[in-house]
Amino acid sequence: MADTILVVVEQREGKLNRVSYETLRGAQSIAAETGWTLEAAVLGSGAVVGEIANEIAKSKVAKVYALDSATCVNYTPDAYAAALKQFITDKKPTLVLMPHTYQVRDFAPKLTTSLNRTLISDATGYRKDGAKLIFVRQMFQGKFAADVSFAGESPFFATFQTGAFRGDQVENGSAAAPVEKVILDVPASAIRNKPLDIFKEAKQAVDLTQAEIIVSVGRGIKEQKNIELVQQLATALGGVIAASRPICDSGWLPMDRQVGSSGQTVAPKLYLALGISGAIQHIVGMKGARSIIAINKDSEAPIFEIADIGIVGNLFEIVPPLIEEVKKAKGA
Amino acid sequence: MKILVCMKQVPQKDAPLKLNETGTWIREDVSYEVNEPDAYALEEALRQKEKHGGEVVVITAGPARSQQVLREGLAKGADSAIHLEDPGFVGLDAFNTAKAFAAAIKEENFDLIFTGLQSDDYGYAQTGVVLAEIMGWPHATIIMQIDKQDGGIKVKRELEAGFFQHVDMPLPAVLTIQSGINKLRYATLIGIKQAKNKPLRKVTMDEVRSSLGDNMQKIEKLYIPQKTKKTEMLTGSPAEIAKQLVEKLKNEVRVL
């Protein structure tokens, strides 16, 4: 039987999560290199599944499956894992790819375990090494990359990190791919969690996504009282202050100042990172900035991997004269 | 409630790491600390115990050095500890680590198992969910709040982009805990003293080996990531750097 790659796109609250196109783009590259057939699937309940399947069918894929299970109307890990287990057991794809979203993180390890298979999670890319397919992932908070291979039998499962591929570079098909509706039967009795309301905490007061200049602060600031120094620089530059997760976890800045996978995703003209090491979860939220400047005392901090301008040094020594120089330049 | 907290010892955040001779792992002669999300998981377990009574047990898998995370857990208030002690545990994938934990606790009756949402070394974000599936328990991930209620718990899951969701679930269950769910406590001197007399059960690799399988994924090679961007490094005295930087902000970044 021919090898097949199956991309499971993400549907949330009846909408296609656009990050699915990044995974689809990665899968198209793998399909081109291996000659494997590329198929996609979307899981949910009702008409919305067909609509999303039709949208995906415009991309260059051999087929799209609209997987419909009444018990998948609201997301639960039990229903999603059981439904996909049925489908994958039946179709036997060689490789299953998904985006590394919070939803996928919630059910994919359960799915692979129930199939007695493994998941290479949060990959940033892939490589063909002879017949072997290698997935590249970050380790030790991005300080190292690892080439990881599958040792057991297919199906192989991997998830791709947000930003690993360009979603806007998905190839379209010459004609719409066929869409096949598949009814899956997951009994309601198999679902143990009861999902309730989805909500936002108190209204987000700060919309960092609109900011042109962001001065962002991380652990390197050491103490809450030092935040004031960063605020002074932000004010001098006419920008806004933001932070990495640990700063907001400590309550030094409110949660609506957080940039990263669990906070806001920003793309300012200037992102000035002070004392931020550059953990993956932070980088996914700011790597779209036009210009990234990083000041960090650790020359091996991963933030320097993506910085346009880097300064290895003590931010407490550099920021005060920087504020003065900025004020001078602005006054001139 | 009887709560198990899975903890991991990882290299300290700013420890300089070096590759081992085969280029498949780091050299082990570095400083270690508790994986940060696991510290929040422990704190949450202690708070639940303070509210509802019960017992907190900490567990880890790793060589002798990793006993330190259990000692810290006991000093902060955990009642007992389980150490799967063998250097071989470091190389297990998430599936096998979860299998080893499940084998080590098969005689115990926990209501809840907590893990941190992911580790700072591998970063799989899988062990907790895999463990739930092996135990046959429900799970929820990236948890920011836990409230006990009749017949189970209500948890607050963090979703992406600032959204949250409440989920009702029965017990026993596995939860992966998000950093920042609470404020961490420090161990007290009395706590550190008392920890020395608290029970610590050791489990050898031989005792759980029959439950493990071959790793289904293999790290072929570990390496310093290739830079995708050309970074211009500025050097000099702080005053010189400030001047250079402002020039760049004016002429290249054009924000001044």
Interface residues (C-beta under 8 A of the other chain):
Chain A: P77 D78 A81 T101 Y102 Q103 R105 D106 F107 A108 P109 K110 T112 T113 S114 R117 T118 L119 I120 S121 D122 D129 I134 R137 Q138 M139 F140 Q141 G142 K143 F144 A145 A146 D147 V148 S149 F150 A151 G152 R192 N193 K194 P195 L196 D197 I198 F199 K200 E201 Q204 E212 I213 R219 L237 G239 R245 P246 C248 D249 G251 M255 D256 S261 S262 G263 Q264 T265 K269 L270 S277 I280 R290 S291 I293 D298 E300 P302 F304 E305 I306 A307 D308 I309 G310 I311 V312 G313 N314 E317 I318 P320 P321 L322 E324 E325 V326 K328 A329 K330
Chain B: P11 K13 D14 P16 L17 L19 I26 D93 A94 F95 A98 D120 D121 Y122 G123 Y124 A125 Q126 V129 V130 A132 E133 I134 P138 H139 A140 T141 I142 K154 R157 E158 L159 E160 A161 G162 F163 F164 Q165 H166 V167 D168 M169 P170 Q178 S179 G180 K183 D214 N215 M216 Q217 K218 I219 E220 K221 L222 Y223 I224 P225 Q226 K227 T228 K229 T231 E232 M233 L234 T235 P238 A239 I241 A242 K243 L245 V246 K248 L249 K250 E252 V253 R254 V255 L256
